[in-house]
Amino acid sequence: MRSVQKVSQNLHADFDASNISDHTRTLASNLSRHLGFDQALQICEENQWHGVLAALMDMDRRKH
């Protein structure tokens, strides 16, 4: 499984989380809830869903 740090290294460090739509955040939340966080990250990376990946990373940052 992928770690959050490994994925975050591939993601631009300075993304603007304020531009993430509510629909994208909902998709990220649903993926994470149904598949688990690591699997959701992997799916987003494989499909190049950069916005959803950014939303997942933002969700993870807000938890800590």
RASULNOR-V275096 format. One line per field, one symbol per residue. phi: phi as a letter, one per 40 degrees, with the letter a starting at -180 (. if undefined). burial: + if it has 9 or more other C-alpha atoms within 8 Angstrom, else -. A space follows every 10 residues. Layout:
# RASULNOR-V275096
phi: ???
burial: ???
This chain:
# RASULNOR-V275096
phi: .ccccccccc cdcbcccccc cccccccccc dcccbgcccc ccdccccfcc cccccccccc cccb
burial: -+----++-- ---------+ ---++-+++- ++--++++++ ++-++---+- -+++++++-- ----
